Amino acid sequence: MTVYLASSSPRRAQILTSWGIPFSLIDGHVDEVMREDAPEQSARDNALAKARAGAADVAEGMVIGADTVVACGGHILGKPADQSEARQMLLLLEGREHRVITAMAGIVVPSGRTGLRVSTARVTMRRLTQDERERYLANPEYLDKAGAYAVQGLAASFIERTDGPLDTIIGFTMRDFYALCAELNVDVGR
């Protein structure tokens, strides 16, 4: 069965490629909803909306949608709109623990069978100097990252501790992908 990834995230595509999973990219763009009081539900709803958007353009196959949010101090952080918002996100995260929540939804077309998984990891970011923060923000890496940082990128040195799957923090949890495939009875040919 053909796997379709409804995402514009190069990291998600890279993870699937590195695991040898054949897939096609499709558009899964939706206006993401962020509810401060329900970060897990926000990630679930967004992942499902992306999978549904992608499934609308597929005749047959499994469509995967994923969403990652960061929750810290009663706030939910998606992707920053600009450098100023990214700076505020980093200031909120510095010196404290936060949760990274990645949800994944799968829809089998044309049957409509649907599955959903959520994975959470905890991350502690050290305090940054103003110079470190500004140097990081001078690079566009933060632009398409929930919480304005990439644990696998230039911000790796900011991280003191992680607890949970690294691929959850990156934004595509392979354990959840395989669980969805099993639940939906999809053979990905691996």
Phi, psi and chi 1 to 4 in degrees:
 res  aa     phi    psi   chi1   chi2   chi3   chi4
   1 MET       -  137.9 -179.4  176.0  -71.7      -
   2 THR   -73.2  134.9  -57.1      -      -      -
   3 VAL  -100.5  132.4  173.2      -      -      -
   4 TYR  -116.5  130.1  -65.2   92.2      -      -
   5 LEU  -102.2  112.6  178.5   59.8      -      -
   6 ALA   -88.9   79.0      -      -      -      -
   7 SER  -160.8  151.4  177.2      -      -      -
   8 SER  -107.1    8.5   60.4      -      -      -
   9 SER   -79.1  117.7  166.3      -      -      -
  10 PRO   -65.6  -28.1   10.2  -15.6      -      -
  11 ARG   -66.6  -43.0  -68.0  164.2  -47.8  -74.0
  12 ARG   -64.0  -44.0  -69.4 -177.0  178.4  127.7
  13 ALA   -62.5  -40.2      -      -      -      -
  14 GLN   -64.6  -39.3 -178.9 -178.1   28.9      -
  15 ILE   -64.1  -48.5  -70.9  172.1      -      -
  16 LEU   -59.3  -42.7  -83.6  175.7      -      -
  17 THR   -62.2  -43.7  -60.8      -      -      -
  18 SER   -65.3  -24.5   71.2      -      -      -
  19 TRP   -90.7    2.5  -81.3   71.0      -      -
  20 GLY    73.2   26.5      -      -      -      -
  21 ILE   -91.9  118.6  -53.7  -64.1      -      -
  22 PRO   -72.4  135.1   17.5  -20.1      -      -
  23 PHE  -156.8  164.9   68.2   96.9      -      -
  24 SER  -121.6  142.1  -65.1      -      -      -
  25 LEU   -85.9  138.0  -76.7  173.9      -      -
  26 ILE  -136.6  163.9   57.7  173.1      -      -
  27 ASP   -75.9  125.6 -176.2   25.1      -      -
  28 GLY  -127.8   27.4      -      -      -      -
  29 HIS   -66.5  131.8  177.6   76.0      -      -
  30 VAL  -141.9  161.7  -63.7      -      -      -
  31 ASP   -79.8  110.9  -69.2  -30.3      -      -
  32 GLU   -69.8  142.9  -64.9  177.9   -5.2      -
  33 VAL  -107.9  130.1  175.3      -      -      -
  34 MET  -120.6  113.3  -59.1  -69.2  178.2      -
  35 ARG  -105.3  114.0  -69.5 -175.9   36.6 -147.8
  36 GLU   -54.0  -35.6  -62.1  -75.7  -20.8      -
  37 ASP   -84.8   -4.1   62.1  -28.6      -      -
  38 ALA  -148.0   70.2      -      -      -      -
  39 PRO   -63.4  -40.1   15.5  -24.5      -      -
  40 GLU   -62.4  -44.4  -72.1   86.7   -1.6      -
  41 GLN   -65.4  -37.3 -169.6   62.7   48.4      -
  42 SER   -60.4  -46.8  -63.9      -      -      -
  43 ALA   -63.0  -43.4      -      -      -      -
  44 ARG   -59.3  -51.1  -81.5 -174.1 -166.1  102.3
  45 ASP   -60.5  -42.2  -68.7  -12.1      -      -
  46 ASN   -67.6  -41.8  -69.4  -27.2      -      -
  47 ALA   -62.8  -43.2      -      -      -      -
  48 LEU   -66.3  -40.2 -170.8   53.9      -      -
  49 ALA   -63.0  -39.7      -      -      -      -
  50 LYS   -65.8  -42.7  -69.3  173.7 -175.4 -179.3
  51 ALA   -63.6  -42.0      -      -      -      -
  52 ARG   -64.2  -41.4  -75.1  179.5  177.2  149.7
  53 ALA   -61.8  -43.3      -      -      -      -
  54 GLY   -67.6  -39.5      -      -      -      -
  55 ALA   -63.4  -25.5      -      -      -      -
  56 ALA   -64.0  -20.2      -      -      -      -
  57 ASP  -107.6   11.7  -65.1  -31.0      -      -
  58 VAL  -119.4  135.1  170.3      -      -      -
  59 ALA   -85.1  -34.5      -      -      -      -
  60 GLU  -159.5  137.6 -175.9  176.7   69.9      -
  61 GLY   141.4 -173.5      -      -      -      -
  62 MET  -111.0  125.7 -179.2  174.6   74.9      -
  63 VAL  -104.1  129.7  179.2      -      -      -
  64 ILE  -111.5  129.3  -63.0  -68.8      -      -
  65 GLY  -119.8  142.8      -      -      -      -
  66 ALA  -139.2  152.6      -      -      -      -
  67 ASP  -147.4  141.1 -170.0   57.7      -      -
  68 THR  -124.2  133.1  -58.9      -      -      -
  69 VAL  -130.9  158.0  -61.1      -      -      -
  70 VAL  -116.1  131.7  172.3      -      -      -
  71 ALA  -118.7  128.0      -      -      -      -
  72 CYS  -153.7  126.1 -176.2      -      -      -
  73 GLY    55.8   38.7      -      -      -      -
  74 GLY    80.0    6.8      -      -      -      -
  75 HIS  -113.6  149.4  -61.6  -79.2      -      -
  76 ILE  -116.4  129.6 -178.0  171.6      -      -
  77 LEU  -116.6  126.0  -50.1  176.6      -      -
  78 GLY  -101.4 -140.6      -      -      -      -
  79 LYS   -85.4  137.2  -61.2  171.7 -172.1  140.4
  80 PRO   -70.5  145.4   26.1  -32.1      -      -
  81 ALA   -77.2  -29.1      -      -      -      -
  82 ASP  -159.6 -179.0   55.5   28.7      -      -
  83 GLN   -63.2  -38.3 -169.7  179.5   72.8      -
  84 SER   -62.9  -44.1  176.2      -      -      -
  85 GLU   -67.3  -37.9 -171.3  174.2   13.6      -
  86 ALA   -62.1  -41.8      -      -      -      -
  87 ARG   -59.5  -44.6 -176.5  177.2  -65.2  106.3
  88 GLN   -63.7  -38.8  -68.5  -53.5  -51.5      -
  89 MET   -63.0  -47.2  -72.0 -179.8  179.2      -
  90 LEU   -61.9  -41.7  -69.5  175.5      -      -
  91 LEU   -61.4  -36.0  -73.1  166.8      -      -
  92 LEU   -68.3  -39.7  174.6   68.7      -      -
  93 LEU   -81.4  -27.6  -61.4  174.2      -      -
  94 GLU   -60.9  134.5  -70.1  175.4   21.2      -
  95 GLY    76.4   12.8      -      -      -      -
  96 ARG  -148.1  167.9   55.5 -163.7  -56.3 -162.6
  97 GLU   -88.8  145.0 -177.3 -178.4   87.2      -
  98 HIS  -140.9  166.4   57.1  -84.4      -      -
  99 ARG  -105.5  138.9  -69.7 -179.0  -60.3  139.5
 100 VAL  -112.4  122.6  179.3      -      -      -
 101 ILE  -116.8  122.1  -57.7  145.6      -      -
 102 THR  -118.2  122.8  -66.7      -      -      -
 103 ALA  -107.8  147.4      -      -      -      -
 104 MET  -135.6  130.5 -173.6  179.0  -58.5      -
 105 ALA  -119.6  141.9      -      -      -      -
 106 GLY  -126.0  135.8      -      -      -      -
 107 ILE  -128.3  127.4  -61.1  175.3      -      -
 108 VAL   -93.2  125.7  176.5      -      -      -
 109 VAL  -108.6  134.0  179.6      -      -      -
 110 PRO   -95.2   -2.4   33.5  -33.8      -      -
 111 SER   -65.5  -29.1   73.1      -      -      -
 112 GLY    84.9    1.8      -      -      -      -
 113 ARG   -56.0  134.5  -70.8 -171.4  -35.6  -95.9
 114 THR  -131.5  140.8  -58.3      -      -      -
 115 GLY  -135.0  157.1      -      -      -      -
 116 LEU  -145.4  137.0 -170.4   62.3      -      -
 117 ARG  -135.0  149.1  -67.3  -83.1 -174.5  -92.2
 118 VAL  -134.5  134.9  177.9      -      -      -
 119 SER  -127.8  142.0 -178.6      -      -      -
 120 THR  -126.4  140.2  -59.1      -      -      -
 121 ALA  -130.3  153.5      -      -      -      -
 122 ARG  -108.4  138.3  -63.9 -169.2  176.0  -82.6
 123 VAL  -131.9  135.7  178.2      -      -      -
 124 THR  -114.0  123.4  -57.8      -      -      -
 125 MET  -103.5  134.5 -175.6 -179.6  -72.0      -
 126 ARG   -73.9  166.3   67.9  176.8  172.3   80.5
 127 ARG   -69.7  139.3  -71.3 -115.2  176.3 -115.1
 128 LEU  -105.4  151.6  -54.0  178.4      -      -
 129 THR   -78.0  160.2   66.2      -      -      -
 130 GLN   -59.9  -38.7 -177.6  175.4   -8.3      -
 131 ASP   -64.0  -43.8 -174.3   54.6      -      -
 132 GLU   -59.8  -45.9  -74.6  175.6  -45.4      -
 133 ARG   -60.8  -47.0 -169.4  179.3  -46.6  105.3
 134 GLU   -69.5  -36.3  -65.1  -51.3  -46.4      -
 135 ARG   -64.2  -40.6  -85.7 -172.7  -73.5  139.2
 136 TYR   -63.9  -43.8 -179.8   71.1      -      -
 137 LEU   -71.2  -14.2  -66.6  171.5      -      -
 138 ALA   -75.5  -13.8      -      -      -      -
 139 ASN  -101.0  141.0 -174.7  -68.6      -      -
 140 PRO   -73.9    2.2   26.3  -33.8      -      -
 141 GLU   -51.7  -37.8  176.5 -179.9  -88.2      -
 142 TYR   -68.3  -18.4   67.9   86.4      -      -
 143 LEU   -57.8  -42.0  -74.2  172.7      -      -
 144 ASP  -113.7   34.4   68.5  -22.3      -      -
 145 LYS  -119.3  130.3  -49.2  -65.6 -172.5  -65.2
 146 ALA   -59.9  129.8      -      -      -      -
 147 GLY    79.7    1.0      -      -      -      -
 148 ALA    70.4   24.2      -      -      -      -
 149 TYR  -149.2  158.9   75.7   93.6      -      -
 150 ALA  -121.7  116.0      -      -      -      -
 151 VAL   -62.2  -26.4   68.7      -      -      -
 152 GLN   -95.3    5.4   76.6  -78.3   13.7      -
 153 GLY  -116.1 -144.0      -      -      -      -
 154 LEU   -63.3  -23.3  -62.0  172.4      -      -
 155 ALA   -83.8    1.5      -      -      -      -
 156 ALA   -54.2  -37.0      -      -      -      -
 157 SER   -72.7   -9.6   68.2      -      -      -
 158 PHE   -82.4  -15.2  -57.8  165.0      -      -
 159 ILE   -90.5  123.0  -53.4  -55.2      -      -
 160 GLU   -86.5  -39.3  -74.7 -176.0  -18.2      -
 161 ARG  -156.1  146.5 -175.4  175.3   60.6 -106.3
 162 THR  -129.8  149.9   62.7      -      -      -
 163 ASP  -139.5  105.6 -179.9   18.4      -      -
 164 GLY   131.0  174.7      -      -      -      -
 165 PRO   -63.4  130.0  -17.5   28.8      -      -
 166 LEU   -60.4  -37.7 -177.1   60.3      -      -
 167 ASP   -68.8  -21.0   54.1   -2.9      -      -
 168 THR   -66.1  -42.2  -67.3      -      -      -
 169 ILE   -68.0  -36.6  -58.1  166.4      -      -
 170 ILE   -71.8  -32.8  -64.6  170.9      -      -
 171 GLY   122.5   10.7      -      -      -      -
 172 PHE  -155.8  101.4 -164.6   86.8      -      -
 173 THR   -86.8  109.9  -48.7      -      -      -
 174 MET   -63.4  -35.2  -73.9  -54.8  -64.4      -
 175 ARG   -56.9  -41.8  177.7 -171.3   69.1 -142.8
 176 ASP   -69.8  -36.6  -70.5  -15.8      -      -
 177 PHE   -60.3  -48.8  173.4   75.6      -      -
 178 TYR   -67.2  -34.3  -78.1  114.6      -      -
 179 ALA   -64.1  -40.8      -      -      -      -
 180 LEU   -63.3  -43.7  -79.6  175.1      -      -
 181 CYS   -59.1  -43.5  -70.4      -      -      -
 182 ALA   -65.5  -46.0      -      -      -      -
 183 GLU   -61.6  -39.0  176.7 -175.0  -22.7      -
 184 LEU   -92.8    3.8  -62.1  173.0      -      -
 185 ASN    58.4   49.6 -162.8   28.1      -      -
 186 VAL  -113.2  125.6  171.2      -      -      -
 187 ASP   -95.3  116.8  180.0    2.3      -      -
 188 VAL   -91.4    8.8  -66.5      -      -      -
 189 GLY    73.3   26.2      -      -      -      -
 190 ARG  -104.5      - -179.0  149.5 -166.4 -111.6
